[in-house]
Amino acid sequence: VVMLLLVFIFAAVHSGMASFRDAGEKLIGERSYRVLFAGISLPLAVSTV
């Protein structure tokens, strides 16, 4: 149950941030958005694995 919850949280955050990529890049810049995306997505992926 916990593993399934972690997978759903990761999927929601990852796909949610990916869907806001264009707006995020326009707002804070391409490199800053990628760093933010990686900074949020990678720890979630590691904790899920």
C-alpha positions in Angstrom: 0.0 0.0 0.0 2.8 2.4 0.9 4.7 1.6 -2.3 1.6 2.2 -4.4 1.1 5.6 -2.7 4.7 6.6 -3.3 4.3 5.7 -7.0 1.1 7.7 -7.3 2.7 10.7 -5.6 5.8 10.6 -7.9 3.6 10.2 -11.0 1.3 13.1 -10.1 4.2 15.4 -9.3 6.3 14.4 -12.3 3.5 14.6 -14.9 2.1 17.7 -13.3 5.4 19.6 -13.5 6.0 18.3 -17.0 2.6 19.7 -18.1 3.6 23.2 -16.7 7.0 23.1 -18.5 6.2 25.8 -21.1 4.7 28.2 -18.5 7.5 27.5 -16.0 10.2 28.1 -18.5 8.7 31.4 -19.5 8.3 32.4 -15.9 11.7 31.5 -14.4 13.8 30.5 -17.4 14.6 27.2 -19.1 17.6 26.2 -17.0 16.0 27.3 -13.7 12.9 25.3 -14.4 15.0 22.2 -15.3 17.0 22.5 -12.0 13.7 22.9 -10.1 12.1 20.0 -11.9 15.2 17.7 -11.2 15.4 19.0 -7.6 11.8 17.9 -6.9 11.6 14.8 -9.2 14.9 13.1 -8.4 14.4 12.8 -4.6 10.8 11.5 -5.1 12.1 8.9 -7.6 14.9 7.8 -5.2 12.5 7.5 -2.3 10.1 5.5 -4.4 12.8 3.0 -5.5 
